Amino acid sequence: MATRKRGKRAARGSSSPLAEYKSKRDFAKTREPEGRVAGSRGTKKKLHFVIQKHAASHLHFDFRLELDGVMKSWAVPKGPSYDPKVRRLAMQVEDHPIEYNTFEGTIPEGEYGGGTVMLWDRGTYEAENGGGLEALRDGYERGDLKILMHGKRMEGGWVLVRMRTDDRGRSQWLLIKHRDEFADPDYDVVGDETTSVTTGRSMEEIGTKSRRVWSSNRTPRKSAAAPSRKKRATRSKR
């Protein structure tokens, strides 16, 4: 994994939700969005999620949920499973800016998170109990976040359950599919869905043909700001 670099204007101990994200990146060298905390969407606005398949030092899936102006983020090594009996490890990582949601391309080797990034799924989500923002905030704080996902590949009820925090201060969660009409132990969503949900490209095609590169080969700026398959048919219950 590339050495983590401290952002020039990100101070440790800052109260900003994006402080850790900025502390790991040097925005004079990377085109990744420095970002800002977005304003509240209000109680009636839909919240978005994105899942990015990321071939960094180890292949994993970046699971991101919009909440309070940032993307709450987890690294899921094996990706999601539609089998309710399967519990997928989800390591919580730093909050990311909303601008991260549209990126598909490559991060050069040697930079933090270097590798190929695919937009594997995206859509909207909500609290499973219909309780809105407050239910989502409460579930996140308690470590029992129950959600309904409306994506092209992620559908129905899911839960993120916080298990423990390791000696490096990283929270370990589990991502589990709820038992509903979308649950299907025979559906290998990770194995079956291997192309971009937006461009239809494979990881190899993105890595070799993408024009989007967060490259470090640029002159530092004075300003600190950095510039499918078709939806699967619903199966009948067994």
ABEGO torsion letter per residue (X at the ends): XBBBBBBAABBBGBABAAAAAAAABBAAABABBAEBBBBBAEAABBBBBBBBBBBBABBBBBBBBBBGGBBBBBBBAAEBBABAABBBBBBBBBBBBAAAAABBEBBBBGBBGBEBBBBABBEBBBBAAGAEAAAAAAAAAAGBBBBBBBBAABBEBBBBBBABBBAAGBBBBBBBBBBBAABBAABBAAAABABBAAAGBBAAAAAAABABBBBABBBBBABABBXXBBBBBBBBBX
